[in-house]
């Protein structure tokens, strides 16, 4: 199985939140974990937000590195943007999320996300979404 990992699921794992074990289990069973290259920017921005909320920069630098290292391969946005834009206009959903969807569709992969709106669009498109029933946060 190929897993497309988004930032919400990755942050869940590296911060050891309620769905971390479930997501980590899926990642361990995946043959390959992939994300669009914008994943790095999203992870970096999320780490910055946690730091601003009162964290130690060294701690969040380590979390950032852990999150980036979860992914085996990054797909250049230049390979996804046209289809992502089309999908975004059809579903009125942000382009950056649509890049994860395009990656999942192209690779016949499962999408790992905790983003409720993204999960809804993915389901409408027939994309497998994991974890199937995330714990409420």
C-alpha positions in Angstrom: 0.0 0.0 0.0 1.1 3.5 -0.7 0.2 6.1 1.9 -0.2 9.8 1.1 0.6 11.6 4.4 -0.8 15.1 5.1 0.5 17.5 7.7 -2.4 17.0 10.1 -1.7 13.3 10.4 2.0 13.8 10.6 1.7 16.4 13.4 -0.5 13.9 15.2 2.2 11.3 15.1 5.2 13.5 16.1 3.3 15.2 18.9 2.0 11.8 20.2 -1.6 12.9 20.1 -4.6 10.5 20.5 -4.5 9.2 16.9 -0.7 8.8 16.8 -0.6 5.1 17.4 -3.3 4.4 14.7 -1.6 6.5 12.1 1.9 5.2 13.0 0.5 1.7 12.5 -0.8 2.5 9.1 2.6 4.1 8.2 4.5 1.0 9.4 2.3 -1.2 7.1 2.7 1.1 4.1 5.2 0.0 1.4 5.8 3.7 0.6 4.9 7.0 2.3 4.6 10.0 -0.1 3.5 13.6 0.1 3.5 16.6 -2.2 6.6 18.8 -1.5 4.4 21.5 0.0 4.2 19.1 3.0 7.5 20.4 4.2 6.2 24.0 4.2 3.0 22.9 6.0 5.0 21.0 8.7 7.3 23.9 9.1 4.5 26.3 9.5 2.7 24.1 12.0 5.9 23.8 14.1 6.3 27.5 14.0 2.7 27.9 15.3 3.4 25.5 18.2 6.6 27.4 19.0 4.7 30.7 19.0 2.2 29.2 21.4 5.0 28.8 23.9 7.5 26.2 22.9 11.2 25.7 22.9 12.7 26.3 19.5 15.0 23.3 19.8 12.1 21.0 20.7 10.1 22.1 17.7 13.1 21.8 15.4 13.4 18.2 16.4 9.6 17.6 15.9 9.9 19.3 12.5 12.8 17.0 11.5 10.9 13.9 12.7 7.8 14.9 10.6 9.9 15.4 7.5 11.7 12.1 7.9 8.4 10.1 8.0 8.0 10.6 4.3 9.9 8.4 1.9 9.3 10.6 -1.2 8.1 14.1 -2.0 6.3 14.8 -5.2 7.1 18.2 -6.8 4.2 20.6 -6.8 5.0 21.4 -10.4 3.7 17.9 -11.2 0.4 18.3 -9.4 -0.7 21.9 -9.6 -2.8 21.8 -12.8 -4.9 18.8 -11.7 -5.0 20.2 -8.1 -6.4 23.5 -9.4 -9.0 21.8 -11.5 -10.0 19.6 -8.6 -10.1 22.7 -6.3 -12.4 24.6 -8.6 -14.7 21.5 -9.0 -15.0 20.9 -5.3 -14.5 24.4 -4.0 -11.6 23.1 -1.8 -8.2 24.7 -1.2 -5.5 23.9 -3.8 -2.9 22.8 -1.2 -5.3 20.0 0.0 -6.1 19.1 -3.5 -2.4 18.4 -4.2 -2.7 15.6 -1.6 -5.8 14.3 -3.3 -4.2 14.3 -6.8 -1.2 12.5 -5.3 -3.5 9.8 -3.8 -5.5 9.4 -7.0 -2.5 9.1 -9.2 -0.8 6.6 -7.0 -4.0 4.7 -6.1 -3.0 5.4 -2.6 -4.6 5.8 0.8 -4.8 9.3 2.2 -3.8 9.8 5.8 -5.4 12.9 7.2 -7.4 14.2 10.1 -8.8 17.2 8.2 -12.5 16.7 8.1 -13.2 18.7 5.0 -10.4 17.0 3.1 -11.7 13.6 4.3 -15.1 14.4 2.9 -13.8 15.4 -0.6 -11.5 12.4 -0.7 -14.5 10.1 0.1 -16.5 11.8 -2.6 -13.7 11.1 -5.1 -13.4 7.4 -4.0 -10.0 7.9 -2.3 -9.4 5.6 0.6 -9.0 7.7 3.8 -7.3 6.6 6.9 -7.6 6.4 9.8 -11.2 5.2 9.1 -12.5 6.6 12.4 -10.2 9.1 14.0 -10.6 10.0 17.7 -12.2 13.4 18.3 -9.8 16.0 19.4 
